Structures are given as structure tokens and as C-alpha cells.
């Protein structure tokens, strides 16, 4: 698990690419022995990301054919002292992430 805080939504693609490239050797080894899926949960206040997540997912699955890559976009609705409330874009359901 790796957590990143970004100040611009357009950095998502770069962060995912850097993660895969940095860990490529171990991911190659694991993928030969197992069928793996790399999952990226994106918590964002930027609802414009909703329109891009499927394109990003398709791009990564074409670029890195050895892995299945899944992006889970969630739009942040509220942040309080110990909880982030969000809307899951794929299921259109509200959820919480506790800090």
C-alpha cells in the first residue's frame, strides 16, 4: 500500500506510471507465478477525474499487458477530523475512510 497526496489531478497518470516502473522487476516476477491485479484507489475532490479514469485504466492495461490494472475513483464529499466521506463513482454509493 502506498499513499500519495497530489495537488493536481493530472498527476495521477504520472504517479501510477512511476509506481509500476519503480516496482516492475518484482511485479514481473509475481505476475509469472500468479495472476495479479494492481488496484489504485483515487480519492479526489476533482469530479473531472470521473471522465478520465476509464481512459487511464484502458491506457495502463494496454501499456502494461502483464498485469490487470483497476482504478477505483472516489470523489471526496467531506473531510473531518477522523473521517473522509466520499462517493464511489463505480457503484454510486457513499462510503467512508477513517483516518
N, C-alpha and C positions, 0 to 999 in steps of 0.2 A: 504494500500500500504506500502510495506516495501522494502527498498533498501539496498543491501549488496555489498560490494566490496571485491572480493576474489583474492588472489594471485596465486591460483592453481585451475584448472578446476575440479579436483577430489573432491573438497569440495562441489560442487553443491548438490549432493545427501544428504550429511550431513546437509546442511543448510535447505533444503526443509523438511527433517525429523524433525529437531528441530522446525521449524515453525509450522508444523502440530501438533507435540506433545505438544508444548507450548500452542497452541490455541485449543486443542482437545475438551475441555468441551464446549466452545462456538460454535465450528463447529458442534459438535454432536447436540446441541440444534437447531441450524439453519437448519441443514440437515433434522431433523424430520419434520420441518414445511415447508421446501422448497427443491426443487431440486437444489443443488448448484454445481458449478464448481469452483475449485481452479485453477487459472491461474498463471503460473510462466513465466515471460519473462526473458530470459537469453541473455544478451549482452556479447559476448565473443570474444576475438581475437584468440581463440583456435579453429581452424576448426576441430580438433579431436572430439570436443564435438558433432558435427553433427552425428557422428556414434553412440554416446551413448544416445542421447536424447530420442529416441523411447524406448530403453531398460529401461531408468529411468522412463518414463511415464508409461510403462506397469507394472514395479515393483510397483510404487506408487498406481496405480489403483487396483492391486491385494492386496496390503498390507492394504490400506485404502478403503474398499469397500463401505463405507457410502458416499463417495464423488466421483465426477468425477474430475480427475486431468488432466490438459492440460499444456504442456510445449511448449513455443514458442521460439525456438532458433534463434538468430540473430547474425551474425558474423560482428564484427566491422571492417569497412574498413578504417575509418579515424576519428580522433578526432581533432577538432579545438577549438577555444576559447569558442564558444557558441553552438556547434552542434556536435553530434555523427552521423556519416553516417554508415549504416550497410546494410547487405544483409539478407533478410528474407529467411531462409532456406526452409520453407514450401512452399512459393509462388515463390521463386527465383526472388524476386523483391527487388530493392534498396529502402531504406527509410531513414528517419532522425529522430533523437530525439534531441529536443532543450533543452539546459541547462538553 
